[in-house]
């Protein structure tokens, strides 16, 4: 019946034909309209968090983004084939969200809508979005102009026209974070606020700037280790990795194929990815730049204080199951790369992100040795030094180091030097940690001696 209805709509309205040109920025495809505006037509299937800008620049002209999806569509049109999509932020400029636009986005949990009522949200626009738990406006208010309905096992936001909306249905979120059954159209109660009892997204996870710059010669490996087989989990490490990937793509301009995100990596996974990166650098013959990011447990070798990355299958008391930072930096530093930048959101004292000790470590923190960069062009930014702990930032659902790393990239649109970035991270992390945790966490920078102070001027894009 639904498909039949959509076919009838298509016949009556016809397919839009006034598209002027096509533009793709940050994984989002726009159609530039003859009427002087843009509408979002597609999105890369691997994006997790999408913040649609309020306008796009095309041939020196700014086009406001006013619509999401095709005017007429049969089946899912925009994000239905994006299985990883978790959050969508729709700018205040948008006035229409067309039929089936977000249909079958089964992992979508958070939606940010325009502050003012939009003119139209199409039929089945959010069908099968069963995990939605937060719908709010940019100003933090709840969008009371939304009419909610619960089809059996299929919550979604139904077709409506805000100008005719009479407030006949309630939009309520139950305690188990699923959309509760809406009242029938015969109910005369006014719409209620949608309550979000779950954790809010971090401010660095939304409204992420999108760059038109394409950085084709920079390659990134991102290791996000959260779920350990023998040790406690690393809170928010997976979110750290996913969001750093999003920033690499949207802000720094790396193509999706240039970014390898490995969640819960084993030792073999890490070795495999480093081998891939080495081959990339060889074929690019010195023109490639490298970014290596790690969020997870570090562990000290209690015999000599050397530092090791702990894979998810690693055993902290058996260094053969871990990867030493000495070996890691040697592998990265000997690659024929233009530059190598390492971000290390881990500590090597044997402590967890909450300050407690790993079960495989001694009861007191060990002051791990700081390994030196290898090669002529490596810069290492680490979350903590010596026997310190690399803490988490619970309210923002990130590692403390990663949160301020992303925050600076967001505020600058990626146009920041490593010197400015490291100064910002160090000042913010140390201030926050002493106040909130009662202990010092001191991010550090180590650069290849051959760089001198020139590393401070290096930029990631």
Secondary structure, DSSP 8 states (H G I E B T S, - for coil): -HHHHHHHHHHHH-----EEEEEEETTEEEEEETTSEEEEEEE-TT-SEEE--SEEEETTEEEEEEEES-SS-SS--SSTT-TT--EEE--TT--EE-TTTTTT-TT--EEEE-SS--SEE-TTTTTT-TT--EEEETTS---TT--EEEETTEEEE--EETTT----S---B-TTSSB-----TT-----------S----TTSSS--------TTEEEEEEE----SSS---TTHHHHHHHHHHHHHHTS---GGGEEEEES--HHHHHHHHHHHHHHHHHHTT--EEEEEEES-EEE-TTT--EEE--TT-BTTBGGGSEEHHHHHHHHHTS--SEEEEEEE--SSSB-TTS-B-TTS-SS----------SSSEEEEES--TT----EEGGGTEEHHHHHHHHHHHHHTT--BHHHHHHHHHHHHHHHHHHHTSS----EEEE-GGGGGGGGG-B--
